[in-house]
Amino acid sequence: MTESCLPIIWRDNKLYLLDQRLLPHEETYVEIANLRDCALAITEMVVRGAPCIGFTAIYGMALWVKGQSKLSIENCRTACDEMISARPTAVNLSFEVNRCFDIMKDSIKMNADIEVIFRDLVAFGDEQIKQSNEKNTCMAQVGFSELKKLFGDRKWNLMTHCNTGFLACGSLGTALGVISHAHSLGHVEHVYADETRPYLQGTRLTAFELSKEKIPYSIVVEGAASYLLSHGKVDAIFVGADRIASNGDTANKIGTATLAIVASHYKVPFYVVAPISSFDLTIPDGKHIEIEMRAINEITELKGIKLAPAGAHSINPSFDVTDHKLITGIICEKGLITPSRAGDLVRVVTL
Ligand code: MRU
């Protein structure tokens, strides 16, 4: 990753976000001044990807604290809830913001200065990004060993959906981290990157990352999955996650579940790669995951050009839930989980 492509930059007490809406053709940073700007940047997907929206929100809470003349547990809770409401599906957002709330609450109880709480939150954000780099490296190694066990020393053809690389994670990446690591060890023949309708994270962002790392790839439409898998073009599929329920049901970008169903039909191994911060063990299964519904113009228009007839109806669920029975393995920083084995998730998380 080059310095110029960091999705989140905290410098001289200011937060800058790479505007991912403009990629791959423009690399422009926007400065985020306060909580409202930060929540809006998350909603409007200036920054996106489950881990990155969590990290951004931490710095957003730090900016909010700095702008207050007095803090109370109540006004901290209200501010945290405003941030959490920016996007509903990725649990990383509430996970990180609720940890900020705990820091603020404990500091208020100890009569800490606003400046101290601000600095603690910034340090917390920095630490989470650093740790995420280490966790992604662990997951990449687990994914690599799994591939080696399955396919040995030859080069592998891999497929991925949406964007799970450094733009989504701030470092190496989750699913794309496995692919990038395997490539660095000379094991990748070709990567198939789903275009990821309607927001085109695959075409715009994953292809951008694969190009930067000189990994051979082809962008494919989601509808090509059956063609590719039935012709033996793909050895294994790696995707990320926005929320994983206790039984292993996994919410990820719309189209992931369809891909998992096709993979199961053609017996192609299907892996989810996600840190434990993407697990939500407060819910038993995927039926309890709120799915974000986004504006229909993401489907009916392309960069302001109208595609559909005036007044066309559309629905735009941004995520779907993959049944745990379709997932070969969930790779997290503690190793490989087989979601079809009841209780495996809870056991691994509490190790
Ligand atoms: O709507 P997005 O672009 O934020 O969705 C991103 C995804 O669905 C990713 O696959 C997921 O967040 C995992 S990122 C490591």
Boltz pocket constraint, residues with backbone or C-beta under 6 A from the ligand:
constraints:
  - pocket:
      binder: B
      contacts: [[A, 47], [A, 48], [A, 49], [A, 50], [A, 51], [A, 90], [A, 161], [A, 162], [A, 163], [A, 164], [A, 165], [A, 168], [A, 169], [A, 173], [A, 174], [A, 175], [A, 201], [A, 239], [A, 240], [A, 241], [A, 242], [A, 252], [A, 253], [A, 273], [A, 318]]
      max_distance: 6.0
